[in-house]
Amino acid sequence: GMSMEAKGMLCLSLQGLFVTSFLVLGRVLQSWEWPYFRMMALTHFATSAALGLALLAGKAELPSDPKVWKWALLRGIFGTAAFALQVLAVRLGAETGDVASLTSVNTVAAALLGRAFLGEELRFLHAVSLCFTLGGAVLVAQPQFIFGNHSSSVSSASWIGLILAILSGFCYAGGFISSRKASGASPLLLTMIVTLMTSLAFAALPVTPLVEDFSLNTPFQDTSLALAILAVMLVLTLAG
């Protein structure tokens, strides 16, 4: 059968696919002038409520150790920040592929944090991964002092988006370490905390100067399409 390490790598790959699907969907809904952030808040809140009911129905035992709760909450904060930073990066003009590529810095950051907090061994492959990650980041960003004054269409806002994508990768790494440290908590509980925090963050973002969302009245002009998209978002939330 498949080893635990291989299963973990497969799960991370699938998570990346689902998150990228969210980013692409966000671009599409923005072009339609649909309220992406409010719809995300709705689907994530519905997911957290469903997970909470599942925990109650299964009579899951909650952690008694305050340290486990601390790491569980940090897992939620890192997970929410990572996803929100990716979405903001795309909204600021960074290409979806560039954001996904730069976020892969999480593999290197996770190795370094694993060494610092979990005492895990740093291997030669980690050094190779660091070189490829930094090289990829340079190719994506194409800084002028290396590539010269080329006719790039990267705006200052796009540059901020690329920086946010890298920060998102570090937040994902923090989430991985927090998950390991909160191993005494149920995976359902950890996921519920992340989805609840994400729903609150996406509900709050439209009332800040950071993003411009659209009216909720727009989707209801085509109810069947709105319900279909909400269903897709719900499936992606549950799967991711």
Salt bridges, closest charged atoms under 4 A:
GLU120 OE2 - ARG180 NH1 2.72
ASP213 OD2 - ARG38 NH1 3.35
